[in-house]
Amino acid sequence: MSSISEEVKAFILEQFLPGEDPAALTEQTPLVATGILDSIATLQLSTFLEERFDIQMQPHELDEEHIGTLQRIEMLVRSKT
Amino acid sequence: MHGTTTASPPVPTPLLDVARRLAIALQLGLLIVLIYQFDLVNASFQNLCILTFFGFLVHASLPRQMRLHCFLALSLAGIVLVLGVESLWLLALGLVLIGICHLPLPYWGRLALLAAAGAALAVLRAGDADLPWSSALWPILASMFMFRVIIYLYDLQSEKTHPGPIWTLSYFFMLPNVCFPLFPVVDFKRFRHNYYNEDAGQIYQRGIDWMFRGCYHLLLYRLIYHYGVIAPGEVSSTVDLLRYMVSAFLLYLRISGMFHLIVGMLLLFGFNLPETHHRYYFASSFTDFWRRINIYWKDFMMKIFYYPVYFRLKRFGPDVALVISTLVVFFLTWALHAYQWFWLRGTALLEAHDALFWGILGVLVVINSLWEAKRGRARTLRRERPSNRQLAARAAQTIATFTVICILWSLWSADSLLQWLLLWQAAGPSSALIVAVVPSAYLASWLLLRAPARATAAPPPARNEPPAFWNTAAAHAVAIGVVALIGLPAIHGRLSVSVADALETIRGDSLNARDTAMMRRGYYEQLVSINEQNDALWEVYNRKPKDWALDAPVEKEFEFGRYGPNAQVVEKGALLRTNRWGMRDKDYTKEKPPGVFRVAFLGSSHVMGAGVTNEEVYEQIVEERINEELGGEDAIRYESLNFSGGGRSAIRHLDTLETMVVEFQPDVVIHVTHRQDELMLLNELSRTVRAGREVPFEFVSTILRDEGIEESTPDAVIQRRLQRHVRPIIRWAEARMVEVCLSNGITPLWVFQPMIGERLDEETDLAELITDAEAAGFTVISLAHAYDGHDVQELQLASWDDHPNALGHRLVAEALYQALRERADLIGLPTAVATSH
């Protein structure tokens, strides 16, 4: 797992899944369909990504295609940096 | 995990693939039998199911790259199947709208052109202009484009590549939209990205699962609709109020049922769309409710409005941005609801209680969202059994959320805010406990019972392994088959009478007693805004031709003759002629000729003969038959005079009797009554008072005075205050009719005529009516079984109008003729005539 994925994973575990086994959250774990990223969590994640990686998120990127898994989040961040 | 896996789905062997497709086809076939057995949705959808069945077999057998083309062909074939030639207009209008989205113009230019096109269509929708397509086309065109075109344009703007015309056409004209004016707002991006993104067999099986779920939602809806619903006017206790509120919310099963059928059908063609309406009755908070109910709408609002507004406002801080963007979403949900209403029904929806419903729900979701933003929401990836304490907390929250939503839903379902407030007043002071206890319980459950570890009130746990295909398929095939079998009269006829009756009731898409009464009352003609929850009645009314009811002046209260003397008009598809006295009858002299035996009929539109010709009215059939069969050269001639008219109640009959009928010197007066008399009396009194007219009976006007009813009193208040006086007024009117008859040497006869579709038992259902009539001094004849042995469809004018047709009148004529023959000596017909034949 790359450093971007690791950082995002740590954020998600701390903010939305406290007490969760880190091994249960993989690069392919669906984040939107499972409800881990609901609308409020999505906005919090978006703010985190903007601040941590100094990128500008767009509203249409807050969907499964872009933030559906840790892998996709990493791809999104990489495409902007 | 459906709809989300990124790894390539496993490829089954060809033989296994064929076997699984056949298993799906078997289940789909059984589902279609079930849908036919219970007459679910409508006939168009049932036909479309057949197309879907064969379409599935072909589609699933094709190579992947040809399947989308096949789906588009099936979708277009479905449109042609349902709409016929009009489908060309639908396609043409749709292609124009899609074309605008692709014009080589800047985004805002295309948006402005779309808005202009929408405005032009809105003018046509609202107007009465003669168009080359029927009004039935509007709801379908609207359901395909009113929201999807917004998403489509948004995605065109935000995506770099365009997927191509096959995707576009499949998206807008998708099967089975042509049968559903209310359709989930499917996201274009998801529609494409989730296409066969999982093992096909699993997607298909889930489609069957959701379609079956849709069927039992619809069957449960029918049970609630026929046996659970209580009319606002019948609410008189806290228990009634609770029943009213809960049933109002449960009626939403109709929408969730249809959405499950729709999404399930789309899954059968590989569109692995998300679940709709996920256990929304079990939401544990308001945000949870918003997430679960109509998930497609929530996703649409998030994508198009919530996130963009939040991004524009986030510089003011996350809390401010969250509050404002959430409120914007609820305001727009209300506004778009009115927009949707306009396109589907052609009228504006601007009601205070509607705005109040969305406003309150919006504020509750904002509070809940702020709480979750600060405190977090329980989530987990594990399957863990929650502790008893956690279960108790969850249960308390769920019950409290359900109760609050029920209260809000009842507000939304009410005809007006006033009617809703009157419910609470009628239920009594104890109903206030609901308001006091529920929020307290809700708060307590959050503050006191909330588990210290945020690990259990979880979203659906991750399922890394899909359920075994064959186990699920077998279980579904058995379950669907059992329900389909129960739908067979030969099977459920063997069950207990009450269960068999209930199954027979829910087998058809008929109106319940309340809606039938509303239909009789001309409910929709009288209201500017239609009760938006009442889809069943609206659908029936939507089939009615525009010129069904005549645009003639409404008969003024306590004046005879809506149409005037010597009129000829076509109403409800039949020619209606009046004589010189304004009666719907042949011409008669006022002075009774010698040798004539006269009978005067006093009744409502069912006796006047709405929707049949003069010669088909049972009153005229009986007259002719008595003259033909019981008369002779030396016999007395029989004349029957029809003093009936639409919407008249017992007090109108009394008024007509006193002011008009006696002048025609009848020998017998037949006061025809039915079980809607009380409702008709209430309506008549309410109309009279609100029109500022006097009721010409001191007995009635005293009651109106004592109840504080005056011209400015709203209809809902009048109806509620008069409820307990209705039966006493009818008793008084009937006693007075007998008095007038006897003092004029007339024999008073009371005849009960059933409504179409009523299954009655004189000893139970009619006991009170008959006792009252006999106590007043009437001779009683019941025609309760006149329609026995015939289906409703055989006897009523149309699905939107349950007046008896010509056959119905012939049956009533036969029953009345036989009754008159049997009781000739009691009603004054010459005994010799009756006994000599």
Interface residues (C-beta under 8 A of the other chain):
Chain A: Q15 F16 L17 P18 G19 E20 D21 A24 L25 Q28 T29 P30 V32 A33 T34 G35 I36 D38 S39 I40 A41 T42 L43 Q44 T47 M57 Q58 P59 H60 L62 D63 E64 E65 G68 T69 Q71 R72
Chain B: M1 H2 G3 T4 T5 T6 A7 Y154 D155 S158 K189 R190 H193 P274 T287 R291 M302 K303 Y306 Y307 P308 Y310 F311 K314 P318 L322 S369 E372 A373 G376 R377 R379 T380 L381 R382 A453 R454 A455 A458 P459 P460 P461 A462
